[in-house]
Amino acid sequence: MEIDKTKPYPVINPLECKSCSRCVVACPKQCLSIGKKLNERGYYAAEYAGTGCVGCASCFYSCPEPNAIEIHIPQKG
């Protein structure tokens, strides 16, 4: 999956994700889901659909795990 880096997008650290689904529920654009691949700790990490992120950071603020998700927002100009 190729992500358009000229638009906002979430970066999910699959090792830190604990499959709580809070980011999935919090996303107003429904562009996150729980994946089907187990991470090294035995959890199904959240995944980005590849499009739809508006950079609102609801997923970031709802996540209880430090460093599990961050939002990249490109600079204008």
Protein Blocks (a to p, Z undefined) as FASTA:
>chain_A
ZZdfkbccddddfklpgolommmmmpmnlpaccdfbdcfkopacdddehiapeolommmm
mpmbghkbccddddeZZ
